[in-house]
Amino acid sequence: MTGRRLAETRRAWHGVAELLLAGPQYRDSGTIRLRVVPGGFATTKTPELRVEGADLVVGEQRLALPGNTPAGLAAAADIEAGVPDIYDDHSGVREDEALVVDVAIAAYLGAWFTEGEAALRRAVPSQMPVLWPEHFDVSVTENEVNYGISPGDAWHNEPYAYVGPWTARQGEFWNAPFGAARSIEELPNADAIVAFFDEGRAQL
């Protein structure tokens, strides 16, 4: 599933993660850490908010993302929109920007997050996976190596998993500027993602 609609939906999700979840949570609870939930992602502290597919869920209320603006959604959710002010690498989504979210692609990304988060828990059981809003990826760190999954980005449009040693490695396995990466096409489920992480650990 490639192309413009994937990039648009991912960008909208990223913007919502920053403007409506991580930002309000940081101002209220002092943390930007988000978590994966079935079909999407959620805050870890107050305010309690989550994204499921193409909806922002606030208590019993479901607010459709497509066509709405972060500012409008914030008003409906009774929160203050705004990115966390502790990093500079933002999605670029404006508070007054109409969000473009394809329902099928949102489900596709949600399934990838679910598989990837399950793989991270299995591969590094001592760590709790975190969805970081600045890069919008889910990761853990073990022995100065980052293991994670991304919904895609400017480097690679399709979702991918990665192994990122803090110290650069050389060799055929290490095919990315930050270490090693494999696309969702090569890693269709949690078992395959775990196998990739295990191979990366063995290559260190």
Residue, then its C-alpha position, 0 to 999 in steps of 0.5 A: m500500500t504505497g503512494r500519496r494517500l499513505a503519506e497523507t494519512r500517516r502525516a495526519w496521524h502524526g499531527v494528531a499524535e503531537l497536537l492532540l495527544a502528546g502536547p496536551q499530555y505533556r502540559d498536563s502530566g509532564t511526559i510525551r510518551l504515547r502507547v500503541v492500542p488496538g487500531g491506533f495509539a493513546t496517551t499514557k497519562t492524562p488526559e485520556l485520549r486515543v486514536e482508533g483508525a480514523d477516530l479520536v476517542v474521548g471517553e464515550q465520544r468518537l470524533a471523526l478525523p477526516g475533514n476535521t482540523p486539530a483545532g476543531l477536534a481539540a475544542a470538541a474534546d475540551i483540550e488545548a491543541g499544541v505540540p510539545d515544546i521540547y523538540d523541533d522535529h514536528s509533523g508540520v500539521r497546522e492546527d487549522e489544517a483539514l486532516v486527510v485520513d483514509v479509513a482503510i490506510a488508517a486500519y493498515l497502519g493500526a495493524w502494523f503498530t499492533e504487530g510491531e508492538a507485539a514483536l517488540r515486547r517479545a524481542v525485548p521483554s524487559q522494556m516497554p515499547v514507547l510511541w515517540p511523537e517526534h519521529f512517530d515510531v515505536s521503539v525500545t532500547e537495549n544495550e545501546v541499540n534501538y529496536g523499533i517500527s515506523p509507519g514510514d517516513a521521508w526516508h521510506n514511505e512504506p512501514y518498516a522495522y529497524v535495528g539502530p545501534w548507537t555505534a555504526r556497523q558495517g556489513e551487508f545487513w546494515n542497509a540504512p543510514f541509521g542501521a538496518a531496516r526491513s519493509i512491511e513487505e518482508l515482515p508481514n507479522a510479529d513472528a517475522i519482525v521478531a526474527f529480524f530483531d533477533e538477526g540484528r542482535a546476532q549481527l552486532 
